Amino acid sequence: MNKKQRFQIILFFTSLLIISCAKDKLDPNIDVCTEEITYNQQIRSIVNTSCAYIGCHDGSSAPGNYTNFRAMQPALDDIDFMRRVVETQDMPPSYAIGPTTLSIEELILMRCWIQGGFKE
């Protein structure tokens, strides 16, 4: 095996390793919701930082206005919010000007908020 072939094999396995870990997902079956999660106490700061910044869900460009709880309610009634944020985890998008992923803690809070019925 020559140097070029060895390099290609190493490159292949390194790429495979990176790709396999790039989008680890929160296990949706983890039952960690032990306290009441509300928009005003825990969720508002996540939404303001990761969703409702200028040019995204601020009522001007991306679908939906997430600048406050009342404006956000139509999106909460749509299962797409839960699917995109918690299950698929493709929100915030990779091209966002703010954070491009939610932390595990933020995902757990969002999931518990959803399971708790989106309390204000």
N, C-alpha and C positions, 0 to 999 in steps of 0.2 A: 504494500500500500504506500503510495507516494504522499508527499506533504499536502498536496492540494486535496486529495481524497480525505485524508485525516481531518484537515481543516473543515471541509464540507460536512463531515459526519459530526464533528464537534459543534459546528454552527447549527446544524439541524436539531440536535438534542438540546442545545441551549435555547433555541427559539421555542421548541416544544415546551420546555420547562417554564419559560417566561409567559407564554400564551396560556398555559394551564392555570397559572396563579393570578393572571391579570384581573379577572372579574370574579373573585370569590364572592359567593352570595350568602346572605344570612339564611340559615335554615328556617323556613316558614313554620316548621312544626315545634320550634322551641317555645315552651309555655313559660314566659317570664313576666307576664302582666299581673303584678301583685298590687299595684296602686293605681288610683284614678289619675289619668293623664288628661289635662285640659289644654285647649289652645292657648289661653292667656298665660298659664304657668310654664308650660314646657315647649309647646309647638310653635308659637309665634316667632321666636327668635330663629328657629330652624328655617321656617318658611321665608322670613325676611332676608336671611342670608343666602339661602340656596334656591329660592324660587321667585320671589317678588322683587328682585333687584331691577334696576333700570334696563329696559330692553327685553325683559322676559315677561313673567306673569304679573306685570305691573298695570295691566289694563290697556296697554298701548300696542303691543305687538303679538306676543305668544297668546294662544287661546286661553281665556280665563283670566280673571283678576284675583290675585291672591294677596292683595295689599291689606285686607282685614278679613275677619271671620265671616261677616255677612256677605261680602263680595265673593268669598271662596265657596260658599255653600252649594252653588250649582255643580261645581266640580266634585264636591264631596259626595253628592248623590249619584254621581257617575262612577261606575266600578273601575273605569279607566285610571282614575287617580290612584287607587289602591294598587292596581296591577302595575302601573308604571313606576311608582315610588318604591313599593315594598317587594313585589314579586319579581318583576323584570329588572328592577334597579337601574333603569336607564335614565332616570331623572335625579339630579340635574344631569344634563348632557355633557359629554366630554368636551364640547366647545364652549361651555359656559364661561362667562367672564369672572364668575365667583367660583366657589367650590365645585368640583366636577364629580364628587361622590359624597354620599352621606356616610358618616362614621357608623360603626356597628351600634353604638349607643343611640345615635339619632334614628337609625332604622328601627331599633327596638321601641323607642318612644313613639315613632310614627305608627308602627304596627299596633301597639297597645292603644293608642288614641283611636285608630280606626276600629279596633275590636270593641272599644268602649263606647262607640257610637258618636264619635266626633264631638265630644263635650266642649262647650265654649269656656 
